[in-house]
Amino acid sequence: MSYVGTVREGKVVLPPGVTLPDGTLVRIEPVRDGDDPAYGLADEAVSTGIPDLSAQHDHYAHGTPKRGD
């Protein structure tokens, strides 16, 4: 389980309702807005010109027979 908190006056403040027992070992990693690995993923999209690519991806990527959906 992970939580996102904010540092205020040198202490990490967790979201409302989140409590951890005293002595809980935690890992702190600073993040910036937009650090989500999926952020900007749509910018990498390219047009392939293949209209059924999403439905037949196994055919195009692995050479399996097309599905007859």
C-alpha positions in Angstrom: 0.0 0.0 0.0 1.3 3.4 -0.8 0.1 6.9 0.1 0.9 10.4 -1.1 1.6 12.9 1.6 2.9 16.5 1.8 5.8 17.8 3.9 4.7 20.6 6.2 7.0 22.1 8.7 9.4 19.2 8.3 6.9 16.5 8.9 5.1 14.3 6.4 1.3 14.8 6.5 -0.7 11.9 5.2 -4.2 12.2 3.7 -7.2 12.4 6.0 -8.1 9.1 7.5 -4.7 7.5 7.0 -2.9 6.6 10.2 0.2 4.5 10.7 1.3 3.1 14.0 4.3 4.8 15.7 7.5 3.1 14.6 6.2 2.1 11.2 9.1 1.9 8.7 8.4 4.1 5.7 10.1 5.0 2.4 10.0 8.6 1.4 10.5 9.5 -2.3 9.9 13.1 -3.5 7.7 13.3 -6.6 6.8 16.1 -9.0 3.5 16.6 -10.8 3.6 14.6 -14.0 6.0 11.9 -12.7 3.4 9.2 -13.3 4.9 6.8 -15.9 1.8 7.1 -18.0 2.0 10.9 -18.1 2.4 12.0 -21.7 2.0 8.4 -23.1 -0.6 9.6 -25.7 2.1 11.9 -27.1 4.0 8.7 -28.2 1.0 7.4 -30.3 1.6 7.0 -34.0 -0.9 6.3 -36.9 -0.2 2.9 -38.3 -3.0 3.0 -41.0 -4.2 -0.4 -39.8 -7.9 0.0 -38.9 -8.3 -3.3 -37.0 -4.9 -3.2 -35.1 -6.5 -3.1 -31.6 -8.8 -6.1 -32.4 -6.2 -8.1 -34.3 -3.0 -7.1 -32.5 -1.9 -10.8 -32.0 -2.2 -11.3 -35.8 0.0 -8.3 -36.6 2.5 -8.7 -33.7 2.9 -12.5 -33.6 1.5 -13.8 -36.9 -1.4 -15.7 -35.3 -4.5 -16.2 -37.5 -6.9 -13.2 -37.5 -9.8 -13.6 -35.2 -13.3 -13.9 -36.8 -15.1 -11.6 -34.4 
